[in-house]
Amino acid sequence: AIVFGFYLPGDVIGPEAIDKRVHGFSAVALETSSIGQINYERLQALSQRTNTLQQLLTQLYQRELARECALLLLKSKKSADGRMASFLLDLSTRYAKRGYSPQEFNISMSRTEIGDYLGLASETISRIFGRFQDEALVRIQRRHVQILDHTRLAMLAGLSTTVEQQS
């Protein structure tokens, strides 16, 4: 399987197909979810009348492009530990933006799905989780993750060593 992303509440799935109206991939819900469909013609007509909506759509496309570029860079440049650290920090940031704890969250995806996303074997994912726990970077109980050392994870991810710990 090819995993392109993990979506959280409020994320928009499939903006790359807005002009084609045909999606090049499918989505699978890993937990109980609600979705809505946006009619392209109505969205286009409304955006022509509202500058704010045009700006929001532009931001949406920019975020999606940045996410795709970051994933390509992640898979091509970082070590396995760096990929996992980046993945956990990305989830932490995304949960925080939604008003949830950046330090503790659940991951709905399996080790295999995480591995497919990061370009790693599921066994590698399990070994990294074990090593990160041994090094007191995270605590993982089944699918519950607690980030214990945000700064060291950021260093592994290749981010600035002066990253402030999120609260």
Secondary structure, 3 states (H helix, E strand, C coil): CCCCCCCCCCCCCCHHHCCCCCCCCCCCCCCCCCCCCCCHHHHHHHHHHCHHHHHHHHHHHHHHHHHHHHHHHHHHHCCHHHHHHHHHHHHHHHHHHCCCCCCEEECCCCHHHHHHHHCCCHHHHHHHHHHHHHCCCEEEECCEEEECCHHHHHHHCCCCCCCCCCC
